Amino acid sequence: LFNVCHAFALHEPQMGYNQAEAYVVATLLTYMTEEEAFYVMASITSERGYSRMWADSMEGWDEYGRQVLDQLVRERQPRLHRHLESHGVTVDLYAMPWFLTLFTKDFPFESTLRVLDVFLGEPHPKGAKILFRVVLAVLKHTERELLAMDDVQQLTEHIRTAPARVAQLQGSRLMESAHAISLKSRKLRLTVPSAPTRPPARSAQHGRPTSPQPPAWSRGRRPRPPAR
């Protein structure tokens, strides 16, 4: 974990190190070698816009979280949005950790893998829609309970723990709920980065291509269990 995070920080000096990256790297390492995990991380930042999400300024979250995601909740679940807003519960409190860690935080391992499978397996910006869909699915399945609560800490905790607590928000059922939510890429204002970082052509040591590898779980490799 340290080796990949350290190498990635050197690869992206303008970003530095963001703690959220460690959650993603740890998940990738349950399926991949250090080299493979590094290049998948490079792909996430250069081709999927996460260089802005993990930057010190967190401009990616400011744009997609405080603006786009909040507007989606306002439009799709107006009653819940008004209730949360009136009690000081913003998307920063529950969705920011999910976006920054690519849903490796608070979600069961199987659910995390399914989110990453779509995010990495679909071309950008189509793949990024799963991030918004999952948040909306969580709010949809917890709306009734949330409307009966009036404490900011209780509300936030109820949303954050729902993915591990509610059966409809786990594994394949989470994906069914998320994909049932229609979203247009242009509505999210997601764009393809204009100048992705070009990886070295080949590894000097091994002579293998060094372009980012597809997720190991999509290649049928049996996972190693996550460290506890």
C-alpha positions as a printed NumPy array, in Angstrom:
array([[  0.   ,   0.   ,   0.   ],
       [  2.778,   2.426,   0.944],
       [  4.743,   1.645,  -2.215],
       [  1.827,   2.401,  -4.539],
       [  0.716,   5.531,  -2.685],
       [  4.29 ,   6.849,  -2.551],
       [  4.911,   6.153,  -6.255],
       [  1.596,   7.744,  -7.172],
       [  2.389,  10.881,  -5.148],
       [  5.647,  11.213,  -7.088],
       [  3.802,  10.612, -10.361],
       [  1.268,  13.366,  -9.566],
       [  3.363,  15.987,  -7.723],
       [  0.808,  18.72 ,  -8.379],
       [ -1.721,  16.702,  -6.379],
       [  0.47 ,  15.454,  -3.568],
       [ -1.059,  12.802,  -1.314],
       [ -4.738,  12.55 ,  -0.439],
       [ -5.765,  10.067,   2.266],
       [ -8.779,   9.02 ,   0.178],
       [ -6.423,   7.499,  -2.379],
       [ -5.294,   4.872,   0.147],
       [ -8.807,   3.413,   0.357],
       [ -8.893,   2.954,  -3.406],
       [ -5.363,   1.557,  -3.629],
       [ -6.036,  -0.929,  -0.815],
       [ -9.078,  -2.228,  -2.689],
       [ -7.198,  -2.537,  -5.98 ],
       [ -4.374,  -4.435,  -4.278],
       [ -6.754,  -7.234,  -3.273],
       [ -6.903,  -8.084,  -6.984],
       [ -3.79 ,  -6.625,  -8.573],
       [ -0.059,  -6.344,  -8.33 ],
       [  1.447,  -3.056,  -7.168],
       [  2.316,  -2.149, -10.759],
       [ -1.206,  -2.797, -12.019],
       [ -2.755,  -0.829,  -9.161],
       [ -0.457,   2.115,  -9.889],
       [ -1.509,   2.317, -13.524],
       [ -5.183,   1.99 , -12.714],
       [ -4.765,   4.927, -10.317],
       [ -3.01 ,   6.86 , -13.085],
       [ -5.944,   6.129, -15.379],
       [ -8.441,   7.323, -12.748],
       [ -6.741,  10.697, -12.497],
       [ -5.708,  11.257, -16.113],
       [ -8.718,   9.835, -17.93 ],
       [-11.573,  10.07 , -15.417],
       [-11.114,  13.515, -13.923],
       [-10.028,  12.503, -10.433],
       [ -6.941,  14.689, -10.506],
       [ -9.363,  17.525,  -9.687],
       [-11.208,  15.482,  -7.086],
       [ -8.035,  14.559,  -5.186],
       [ -6.314,  17.938,  -5.592],
       [ -5.665,  20.017,  -2.471],
       [ -8.352,  22.473,  -3.584],
       [-10.856,  19.606,  -4.093],
       [-12.291,  21.572,  -7.   ],
       [-13.786,  18.415,  -8.477],
       [-15.864,  17.801,  -5.377],
       [-16.851,  21.441,  -5.158],
       [-18.207,  21.306,  -8.703],
       [-19.807,  17.865,  -8.738],
       [-20.786,  17.643,  -5.079],
       [-21.878,  21.023,  -3.914],
       [-23.382,  21.876,  -7.273],
       [-24.4  ,  18.916,  -9.44 ],
       [-25.149,  16.293,  -6.78 ],
       [-26.983,  18.754,  -4.544],
       [-29.091,  19.883,  -7.505],
       [-29.927,  16.272,  -8.378],
       [-31.142,  15.579,  -4.844],
       [-33.174,  18.807,  -4.937],
       [-34.852,  17.782,  -8.193],
       [-35.324,  14.056,  -7.56 ],
       [-36.249,  14.12 ,  -3.871],
       [-37.384,  17.683,  -3.098],
       [-39.12 ,  16.859,   0.187],
       [-36.075,  15.048,   1.553],
       [-33.75 ,  17.783,   0.295],
       [-35.745,  20.451,   2.132],
       [-35.735,  18.349,   5.296],
       [-31.997,  17.727,   5.218],
       [-31.234,  21.33 ,   4.338],
       [-33.398,  22.65 ,   7.182],
       [-31.353,  20.559,   9.643],
       [-27.962,  21.511,   8.207],
       [-27.254,  18.183,   6.5  ],
       [-25.446,  18.886,   3.234],
       [-23.992,  16.494,   0.67 ],
       [-20.562,  17.254,   2.167],
       [-21.487,  15.376,   5.325],
       [-22.462,  12.079,   3.75 ],
       [-21.518,  11.94 ,   0.048],
       [-18.109,  13.609,   0.019],
       [-16.337,  10.65 ,   1.697],
       [-18.025,   8.307,  -0.792],
       [-16.936,  10.279,  -3.857],
       [-13.384,  10.853,  -2.624],
       [-12.843,   7.175,  -1.775],
       [-14.807,   5.893,  -4.796],
       [-17.295,   4.21 ,  -2.471],
       [-14.655,   2.102,  -0.722],
       [-15.676,   3.747,   2.565],
       [-18.926,   2.77 ,   4.376],
       [-19.908,   0.264,   1.687],
       [-19.638,  -3.549,   1.93 ],
       [-16.743,  -4.955,  -0.079],
       [-18.979,  -6.568,  -2.713],
       [-20.863,  -3.314,  -3.241],
       [-17.606,  -1.392,  -3.62 ],
       [-16.392,  -3.807,  -6.289],
       [-19.609,  -3.47 ,  -8.258],
       [-19.384,   0.318,  -8.197],
       [-15.736,   0.231,  -9.289],
       [-16.53 ,  -2.311, -11.995],
       [-18.967,   0.104, -13.625],
       [-16.855,   3.202, -12.977],
       [-13.718,   1.663, -14.512],
       [-15.394,  -0.578, -17.049],
       [-17.513,   2.045, -18.794],
       [-15.898,   4.852, -20.834],
       [-15.807,   8.268, -19.227],
       [-18.085,  10.127, -18.652],
       [-20.634,   7.315, -18.824],
       [-18.903,   5.357, -16.053],
       [-19.014,   8.306, -13.642],
       [-22.812,   8.299, -13.626],
       [-22.797,   5.296, -11.285],
       [-21.398,   7.507,  -8.497],
       [-24.414,   9.821,  -8.614],
       [-26.869,   6.974,  -9.092],
       [-25.647,   5.162,  -5.987],
       [-26.048,   8.247,  -3.793],
       [-29.569,   8.821,  -5.096],
       [-30.403,   5.147,  -4.522],
       [-29.23 ,   5.339,  -0.908],
       [-31.362,   8.426,  -0.258],
       [-34.371,   6.859,  -1.959],
       [-34.266,   3.76 ,   0.233],
       [-33.788,   5.728,   3.459],
       [-36.094,   8.69 ,   2.805],
       [-38.984,   7.546,   5.02 ],
       [-36.763,   7.049,   8.082],
       [-34.833,  10.26 ,   7.454],
       [-37.996,  12.373,   7.32 ],
       [-38.792,  11.228,  10.852],
       [-35.422,  12.402,  12.243],
       [-34.48 ,  15.913,  13.284],
       [-30.905,  15.691,  14.585],
       [-28.013,  16.47 ,  12.233],
       [-25.771,  13.763,  13.667],
       [-28.532,  11.159,  13.602],
       [-29.475,  12.052,  10.037],
       [-25.887,  11.924,   8.798],
       [-25.144,   8.662,  10.579],
       [-28.309,   7.048,   9.229],
       [-27.316,   7.869,   5.647],
       [-23.671,   6.856,   6.099],
       [-24.519,   3.474,   7.633],
       [-27.354,   2.604,   5.227],
       [-25.167,   0.835,   2.604],
       [-24.019,  -1.699,   5.205],
       [-27.388,  -1.949,   6.938],
       [-30.068,  -2.004,   4.215],
       [-30.27 ,  -5.21 ,   2.175],
       [-31.594,  -3.376,  -0.908],
       [-28.372,  -1.349,  -0.967],
       [-25.946,  -4.248,  -1.143],
       [-24.326,  -6.078,  -4.031],
       [-26.459,  -6.744,  -7.096],
       [-29.524,  -5.178,  -5.467],
       [-27.655,  -1.9  ,  -5.09 ],
       [-26.804,  -1.992,  -8.797],
       [-30.423,  -2.686,  -9.709],
       [-31.597,   0.277,  -7.634],
       [-28.878,   2.544,  -9.022],
       [-29.393,   1.645, -12.682],
       [-33.131,   2.196, -12.324],
       [-32.322,   5.905, -11.93 ],
       [-32.082,   7.629, -15.308],
       [-29.294,  10.192, -15.717],
       [-27.891,  11.981, -18.762],
       [-24.163,  12.717, -18.924],
       [-24.763,  16.258, -20.163],
       [-27.018,  16.853, -17.167],
       [-24.066,  16.083, -14.91 ],
       [-21.753,  18.365, -16.923],
       [-19.08 ,  15.672, -16.953],
       [-16.433,  16.081, -19.62 ],
       [-13.61 ,  13.973, -20.939],
       [-10.212,  15.394, -19.833],
       [ -8.627,  17.113, -22.805],
       [ -5.033,  16.034, -22.198],
       [ -4.675,  12.761, -20.255],
       [ -1.263,  11.91 , -18.896],
       [  0.521,   9.574, -21.267],
       [  2.175,   6.635, -19.479],
       [  5.648,   5.385, -20.473],
       [  5.566,   3.051, -23.462],
       [  7.215,   0.121, -21.692],
       [  8.623,  -0.896, -18.359],
       [ 12.405,  -0.724, -18.463],
       [ 12.755,  -3.615, -16.023],
       [ 10.171,  -6.056, -17.363],
       [  9.665,  -4.866, -20.944],
       [  5.895,  -5.036, -20.554],
       [  3.418,  -2.412, -21.739],
       [  2.763,   0.044, -18.932],
       [ -0.655,   1.355, -19.934],
       [ -3.359,   1.016, -17.259],
       [ -4.707,  -2.518, -16.973],
       [ -8.43 ,  -3.353, -16.823],
       [ -9.794,  -4.274, -13.39 ],
       [ -8.678,  -7.737, -12.343],
       [-12.155,  -8.729, -11.247],
       [-13.331,  -8.24 , -14.845],
       [-10.645, -10.686, -16.   ],
       [-11.904, -13.482, -13.755],
       [ -9.001, -13.515, -11.289],
       [ -9.977, -14.882,  -7.921],
       [ -9.638, -12.151,  -5.279],
       [ -7.516, -12.281,  -2.198],
       [ -9.555, -11.38 ,   0.896],
       [ -9.023,  -7.811,   2.149],
       [ -6.663,  -7.358,   5.083],
       [ -8.324,  -6.824,   8.433]])
